[in-house]
């Protein structure tokens, strides 16, 4: 798999340090609020798992699955809910954990969908953010890393369901996905 990576941009240690910092911020912001933390499957699962283990307050977890990519490197623009949340989030503090924000359109869809359930608050935590390609003005409360607009894989992020298990984040060689 390493031969498919053009360049490692975030190594395992750098990611671990930043996840710890994000967890501390979330702990401070949600102490004694018992937030519901929603993992956006599948790309966020590794980040989500590492993050919640480091949050030092009671949390409830849930999972939400959508599809907007298929096996492509670009979003299809059509969002389909594959698995809805099971938790009643009315009057609850909710944190949505995402792997990467690119256009922001999928996250905006999630945000608007969850707002209909009347949460007390709704926050967004993303490992990676590509601000130069945003097409929405959603506020992202917790950002791990701002990165360039490159196609990245690893630490949960995939291309055609591959590379999720890499312990780092790297730029995928263009010939792999073009």
Secondary structure, 3 states (H helix, E strand, C coil): CHHHEEEEEECHHHHHHHHHHHHHHHHHHHCCCCEEEEEEECCCHHHHHHHHHHCCCCEEEEEEEEECCCCCCCCCCCCEEEECCCCCCCCCEEEEEEEEECCCHHHHHHHHHHHCCCCCEEEEEEEEECHHHCCCCCCCCEEEEECCCCCEEECCECECCECCCCCCEEEECHHHHC
